């Protein structure tokens, strides 16, 4: 019998456990070459003076919809991100038309897959390939920006200051290059992330390249860092903005 998506998620997390731990401490010297607003953000979040975490575990609650004309559906999700080797596992459960729907995203070494199953029996999406690899590289970098900014020190990132509150970041991972605009407020909080390098797909076969944006808010102290506890995910389509996800951070643990 094939493993359930939850068991596959747990299996991926177990396989991704680090053999060793890098105890590097983030210092002011490490961040001095970054744009001023990025330095302010790193100081605000509280990563300076602390060790770089190797992994982060999330629990999420929220709402999701698969089409802009459909109603919101409650979701619960588990997530695990690892710095080396770069890994992101995201498991989500919800109900649609009274039936349980499970989804699993796996990203490792810049290769990604997305699988969705209804009622534990019918796999309706099995996506992989170039668009998934590039798009999930954006997602991995998005997570890094909001929840593991200490990873900036261990990643290939080029910064371009656009104005005092906006920077363009180009992130390269295993030869895949993506870019995003990061928007901050005067307090030093990162409040939005916009990228043109992600793809909308409902079936895993057709991919549409639209701007993707993830505004966040409700910063609070979690595990000794100031982090956003609420975020949204939206596509900017020719018809306008389509918000498909609202996420509330239930818990977060660094290791």
Secondary structure, DSSP 4 states (H G I P E B T S, - for coil): -PPPHHHHHHHHHHHT--SS---PBP-HHHHTTS-HHHHHHHHHHT-TTSBPPSEEEEEEEEEE-SSTTSPPEEEEEEEEEETTTTEEEEEEEEEETTEEEEEEEEEETTEEEEEEEETTTEEEEEEESHHHHHHHHHHHHHHHHHH-GGGGGGSEEEEEEEETTEEEEEEEETTEEEEEEEEE-TTS-EEEEEESS-EE-SSSS--EE-EEE--EEEEEEETTEEEEEEEEEEEEETTEEEEEEEEEEEEEEE-
